[in-house]
């Protein structure tokens, strides 16, 4: 008989052991080796059986063992030291506390978080990045408050059928069995937040808190008695349900998340956030809640509230794939946002305008969450240099009239949290030679001092650990597929700790090309089975439950790995999670990645492998495009311009095979007389030296603080001064400029100073006659845009000089003039434009309007020497 309800009874620890609960409830244990060692010492066998989950460990450890530990003075001393060290860690000043003019707190919203395998609230890279962001914030003392949802069934657990087809399972998750505490009032009652629904109903949620070091992570949970059965299921599964269900999740995350922060700060006394960071568009509705707050609580108009909210908001886009963006029917938005449900002060027509795809080829019938997120944030970034460029192209229609390079979307390349992903043995080795490298990201040049035999010894140990873990997981998978133990003796010889090992793991959308390696199966077999230079590949990945195409790709790879001829050299391991990810990036020699360029936004797994002494073999996409230097791995040539997708796959697969055969394997097996692959180890050292300081999440978060959080806080403060005087003034100014802008024209442009043979270093005087249509000269910047021109007379990488008003002309027109230095040889050109100008702008393109001459005038194309 099945139970009708499931819950977790927490262990009551003996008084001397009660500090264990403090350690368990702070997820810092997930990246702190000393605390993990303490948990292991509670019961080593049970620690392995519970898959290193300290909550389960304490729930299952015997009373006799607990009694024994209460008398174990060595254990109690270690416990006391661990608790004291944790308390010092979460309270002592760190890097951030030495800065000035930074926000008192930052709210960070994400639909998923990968903190630890014991808290299964993530599906892939977005969540892992969010988890690393919070952990690094804790290490650096950045006062972030994380906000997400608590999914009662997480994402899904993956297994395989006998035929190799992905099967999904949604095991129930009891918050009482997780390292969480419930946010409560002083009298002990649970705090509630709610979001308005149509017909006067409310979606209610309680708030769980996960301690991520010194960072609180608030997780909203709709499974409360006040809700209807349908509303209780809103937070049932990550990325689950239909369109209405997904919209409700995102309303709860964004709107309910802001309300949860307000309650959390009220109850705990935590500083209120000055900056709100939206990690992808799922949480975009947080901007609407902040607008409502300004209207209802500060008496601002919608436009004034919009400016007040934008200044302190950061939006990060994570996908270069349009299909990865949430888009809802406009009618659905009208249903859930109107005068009778969520907020009468935030009209649905204004909300719809924020998410409207007003650009060419946009769909007028959809509401785009990323578009809304960008309109509600003054600062927007992608997650690698290439992704920033792709995003400017992808969303450029929101800023019509501006060149792609001027679209106000920057980039901060992702990083990874070393203490989570780097094997303790590698961390210890590096720290022995390079004090402060992992923590501070400095001094990596000294990697040259690390003895090569030590690197090779550790690499071999990590490879062996991965092999043993892969065998265990493979055996479990085959049992789930129906095989008996008697049929699985062959698994004892699967993989070899001394064979070149490739890791390949990811989500399985089609653009990541899980099966590119199968384009020529006979050639792949010959690579795997080479008698002198064999290769082995460990593969993992999940397809979205609704992605039948992705499931077919998994089945194709599984069928290949099931072949008795090669199954000892290539394996597919189901249920890809953080624990398996750690094993893979630590143990593999090469991390392989072959997406369709440029559809990989960043791809941080290769960073993790690099920090563990692995090398990368990848298409030049995401982070690898900017940091591959030819000596820290291998770049797979990309046939970007091939019109036929099959032809492209054939070309790139062939390049992959050639690199493995002629370069990667050849270098790995090229051994000196002492048995060491000297040239391989030189590449490993070079990888650590060049990538170490770049791929750390500490570098990433410092970039966020300096380039986005501090400027956003400064803008928000300025807009809020004197009862939001600046926000009110800016809103009125924008309305006036927008109304009069159609009358702004560039009537005439002329130049002087260029001869028939203009010389490099010479000057060109440009004059423009402009009609401002009722605007004041202080409202605009009249600029000459100049530089090299392409074959179609388009300016390439132009420069800008603001012209000076020199005279008023009859009829209200104005004349502007300025000089341009001819600073580059070759084809040279210029134009003139008028753009709105305000000292509260973060970008000249902020309003998305520009006035240009009606046709090219002035200097003709020619060679400037």
C-alpha positions, 0 to 999 in steps of 0.5 A, spaced: 500 500 500 502 506 498 502 512 503 497 518 501 502 523 504 510 523 505 514 527 510 521 527 513 522 526 520 528 530 522 533 527 527 534 530 534 541 530 535 544 529 542 546 536 545 554 535 544 552 534 536 547 539 535 552 544 532 552 539 526 545 542 524 548 549 524 553 546 519 548 542 515 543 548 514 548 552 511 550 549 504 557 552 504 559 545 506 558 543 499 564 547 497 568 546 503 572 540 504 574 540 511 566 540 513 565 534 508 570 530 511 567 531 518 560 529 515 564 523 512 567 521 519 560 521 522 559 514 518 563 513 512 559 507 509 553 511 510 556 517 507 557 513 501 550 510 501 547 517 502 551 520 496 554 525 500 548 528 502 549 530 510 541 531 511 540 524 509 546 522 513 543 525 519 537 522 518 539 515 517 545 514 522 544 510 528 543 512 535 548 508 537 553 511 532 551 518 535 552 516 542 559 514 540 560 521 537 558 524 543 564 521 547 569 522 541 573 528 543 577 528 537 570 529 533 567 534 538 574 538 537 573 538 529 566 539 530 567 545 534 572 548 529 568 547 523 562 551 527 567 556 529 570 557 522 563 557 519 561 563 523 567 567 522 566 566 514 559 568 514 561 575 518 568 577 517 569 583 512 571 580 505 573 583 499 566 587 498 567 590 504 573 594 502 569 597 497 566 604 497 560 607 493 557 600 492 550 597 493 548 595 500 544 589 497 543 586 490 537 582 489 538 576 484 533 572 481 533 566 477 528 560 476 533 555 478 539 554 482 545 549 482 548 549 489 549 542 490 546 535 488 542 534 495 538 540 493 535 538 486 533 545 483 536 546 477 536 543 470 542 545 466 547 551 465 543 557 467 542 554 474 549 552 475 551 559 473 546 562 478 549 557 484 556 559 482 554 566 482 551 566 489 557 561 492 562 566 489 558 572 492 559 569 499 566 568 498 567 575 496 562 578 501 557 581 496 551 582 499 546 578 494 539 576 496 537 570 491 530 569 489 527 562 486 522 557 486 522 551 490 520 545 486 516 539 489 519 535 484 525 538 481 527 537 474 526 530 473 531 524 474 533 520 468 533 513 466 533 509 460 529 503 457 531 497 455 531 500 448 535 506 450 529 511 450 529 516 455 525 515 461 523 521 466 521 520 473 519 526 478 521 523 485 517 527 491 521 532 494 520 534 502 523 541 504 523 538 511 528 533 508 532 539 505 537 544 508 532 549 508 529 553 514 522 556 513 521 564 514 517 565 520 514 571 523 517 573 530 511 569 533 513 563 529 507 563 524 510 562 517 510 568 512 506 568 506 506 572 500 501 572 494 500 574 487 493 576 484 489 572 480 483 573 475 476 573 478 479 575 485 483 569 487 490 569 490 496 565 489 499 564 495 506 562 497 511 560 503 518 562 503 524 557 504 531 560 506 537 556 503 543 559 507 549 559 501 554 561 505 553 568 507 548 569 502 540 567 503 537 564 497 529 565 498 525 559 495 517 560 494 513 554 495 506 554 493 504 548 496 500 551 502 493 550 504 490 556 502 491 555 495 486 551 491 489 544 488 491 547 482 495 553 485 498 548 490 501 545 484 504 551 481 511 550 483 511 542 482 516 542 477 521 546 474 519 548 467 513 543 467 506 544 465 503 548 459 503 555 458 498 558 463 502 554 468 509 557 466 506 564 466 504 563 473 510 560 475 514 566 472 509 571 476 510 568 482 518 568 481 518 575 479 512 579 483 512 574 489 519 574 489 520 582 490 514 581 495 518 575 499 524 580 499 520 585 502 518 580 508 525 577 509 528 584 510 522 586 514 523 580 519 530 579 519 533 586 518 537 585 512 538 591 508 534 592 502 536 591 495 538 597 491 539 593 485 535 588 482 538 583 477 534 578 473 538 572 470 534 571 464 527 573 462 523 568 467 523 573 472 522 579 468 515 581 472 519 583 478 520 590 474 512 590 474 512 589 481 517 595 483 513 599 478 507 598 482 511 599 489 513 606 486 506 608 484 502 605 490 507 607 495 511 613 493 505 616 489 509 616 482 506 616 475 507 609 471 512 613 467 516 616 473 516 609 476 518 606 470 524 610 470 525 609 478 525 602 477 530 601 470 536 605 473 537 600 478 535 594 474 540 589 471 538 584 465 542 578 463 540 574 457 543 567 457 540 564 450 542 566 443 537 561 441 530 565 440 526 558 441 530 559 448 526 565 450 519 565 453 513 568 449 506 568 451 500 569 447 498 577 449 491 575 450 494 570 456 497 576 459 491 580 458 487 575 462 492 575 468 494 582 468 488 587 469 484 592 473 481 586 477 486 582 479 494 583 480 494 591 480 490 596 478 495 601 478 499 598 472 495 598 466 495 591 462 496 596 456 502 598 458 505 591 460 503 589 453 507 594 450 513 592 454 513 585 452 511 587 445 516 585 439 515 591 435 521 590 431 521 587 424 519 580 423 516 580 430 510 577 432 504 582 434 501 576 437 506 574 443 509 577 449 516 576 449 519 576 456 526 577 454 524 584 451 520 586 457 526 584 461 531 589 456 526 594 457 525 594 464 533 594 465 538 600 464 543 595 463 543 589 459 549 583 458 550 577 455 555 572 458 561 572 453 564 576 448 561 573 442 554 572 445 554 579 447 555 580 439 550 575 437 545 578 442 546 585 439 544 582 433 538 578 435 535 584 439 537 590 435 530 591 432 529 594 439 534 600 438 532 602 430 536 606 427 543 604 431 548 600 428 549 593 431 555 595 435 551 601 439 546 596 441 546 597 449 547 590 450 554 588 453 557 582 456 561 579 462 563 572 460 561 567 465 566 564 470 566 558 475 566 557 482 573 553 483 572 550 490 565 547 487 568 544 481 576 543 482 578 536 485 581 537 492 587 534 490 588 539 484 586 545 489 591 542 494 597 542 489 596 549 486 595 552 493 602 548 495 605 552 490 601 558 489 598 561 495 592 565 494 591 563 487 584 560 487 581 565 492 584 571 489 585 569 482 592 572 481 599 569 481 598 564 475 604 565 472 607 561 477 604 554 475 611 553 472 613 551 478 608 546 479 612 539 478 610 535 472 610 528 475 605 531 481 600 533 476 601 527 472 600 523 478 594 527 480 591 527 473 591 519 473 588 518 480 582 523 478 581 519 471 581 512 475 576 515 480 572 517 474 572 510 471 570 507 477 564 512 478 562 511 471 562 503 472 558 504 478 553 508 474 553 504 468 551 498 472 546 501 476 543 504 469 543 497 466 540 494 472 534 499 471 534 497 463 532 490 466 539 486 466 541 481 471 548 482 475 550 475 471 549 479 465 553 485 467 560 482 468 563 485 462 562 492 466 568 490 470 573 492 464 569 498 462 574 504 461 581 504 463 585 509 467 590 509 463 587 511 456 586 518 454 579 520 456 574 525 453 568 528 457 562 530 453 556 532 457 550 537 456 543 538 455 540 535 449 537 540 444 539 539 437 544 545 436 548 542 441 549 536 436 550 530 441 551 525 435 556 529 431 561 524 433 557 519 430 557 522 423 562 516 421 561 510 426 566 506 423 571 511 423 569 513 430 570 505 432 577 505 429 579 511 434 576 508 440 579 501 438 586 504 436 591 499 438 597 504 440 593 510 441 586 508 444 581 513 446 575 513 451 569 517 451 564 518 457 557 521 455 551 524 459 546 529 458 538 530 459 533 532 453 527 536 455 521 531 457 517 534 451 523 534 446 522 528 442 528 529 437 532 530 443 530 523 446 532 520 439 539 523 439 540 520 446 537 513 443 542 514 437 548 515 442 546 509 447 545 504 441 552 505 439 555 505 446 551 498 447 555 495 441 559 490 445 565 491 440 566 498 443 562 499 449 568 498 453 571 504 450 564 509 450 559 509 455 552 514 456 551 515 463 544 517 465 541 522 470 546 527 469 547 532 475 552 536 479 555 530 482 556 526 475 558 533 472 564 534 478 566 527 476 567 528 469 570 535 469 575 532 474 577 526 471 577 527 463 583 529 460 579 533 454 573 536 454 569 536 448 564 541 445 561 541 438 555 546 438 552 549 432 556 556 432 554 561 435 549 558 439 552 556 445 552 562 449 558 561 454 558 553 455 562 553 462 563 546 463 570 546 459 572 552 464 571 547 469 575 541 466 581 546 464 582 548 472 582 541 473 588 540 468 584 538 462 584 541 455 579 543 451 577 540 444 571 545 442 568 549 436 570 556 437 563 558 440 561 562 447 567 563 452 572 558 448 571 563 442 575 569 446 580 565 450 582 559 445 589 561 444 592 555 440 596 552 446 590 551 451 587 546 447 584 545 440 579 549 436 574 545 431 574 548 425 567 551 424 563 551 417 559 557 419 557 559 411 555 552 409 548 552 406 547 545 407 546 543 414 548 536 413 554 538 409 556 542 415 556 537 420 560 532 415 565 537 415 566 539 422 565 531 424 571 530 419 575 536 422 573 533 429 576 526 427 582 529 424 584 533 431 583 527 435 587 522 431 593 526 429 593 531 434 590 530 441 591 522 441 598 523 438 600 528 443 597 524 449 601 518 448 608 521 446 611 519 452 618 521 454 623 516 457 620 517 464 613 515 461 611 522 462 607 526 456 612 532 456 608 536 451 601 534 453 603 537 460 606 543 457 599 544 454 596 543 461 601 548 465 599 553 459 592 552 460 592 553 467 597 559 467 592 563 461 585 560 463 586 560 471 585 567 472 580 568 467 575 563 468 574 563 475 567 566 478 571 571 482 573 575 476 566 574 473 563 577 480 568 583 480 566 585 473 559 585 475 560 589 481 564 594 478 561 594 471 553 593 473 552 593 480 555 599 482 553 604 476 546 601 477 546 603 484 548 610 483 543 611 478 538 608 482 540 613 488 540 619 483 533 617 481 530 617 488 533 623 491 529 628 493 522 624 493 524 621 486 525 628 483 530 626 478 525 620 476 520 625 475 524 630 471 527 624 466 520 621 465 517 628 463 523 629 459 522 623 455 515 624 454 516 631 451 522 628 447 518 622 444 512 627 442 517 632 438 522 627 435 518 626 429 520 634 427 527 633 428 531 632 421 538 633 419 537 638 413 544 639 410 551 636 411 557 639 408 565 639 409 571 642 407 578 641 408 579 635 404 583 635 398 583 631 392 588 627 395 586 627 403 592 625 407 593 621 413 593 625 419 589 631 416 582 634 418 576 635 415 571 640 418 564 638 418 558 642 418 550 640 419 544 644 419 539 641 423 531 642 425 530 640 432 522 640 431 521 644 438 526 641 442 532 645 446 539 644 443 541 641 450 536 635 449 540 632 443 547 631 441 549 632 434 554 627 432 559 626 426 560 619 425 566 617 421 571 611 420 572 606 415 567 604 410 565 597 407 563 595 400 556 598 401 559 604 404 557 602 411 561 605 416 565 599 419 567 600 427 566 608 427 568 613 431 563 619 434 565 626 435 559 631 438 559 637 433 558 644 437 552 649 435 555 655 432 549 659 429 542 660 429 539 660 422 532 663 420 526 659 421 529 656 428 534 651 424 541 651 427 548 650 424 553 645 428 560 644 426 566 640 428 573 637 426 574 630 424 581 627 424 583 623 418 586 617 423 586 611 418 588 610 411 584 607 406 576 608 404 573 613 409 567 616 410 562 620 415 555 621 416 551 626 421 546 624 426 542 627 432 540 623 438 537 624 445 542 626 450 541 626 457 546 625 463 542 620 466 542 615 460 547 609 460 547 609 453 546 614 447 541 609 444 537 608 450 531 611 447 532 607 441 531 614 436 535 617 432 535 622 426 539 621 420 540 625 413 535 623 408 541 621 403 548 621 403 552 628 402 558 631 402 565 627 401 565 622 396 568 615 397 576 615 396 582 613 398 585 617 404 592 616 404 
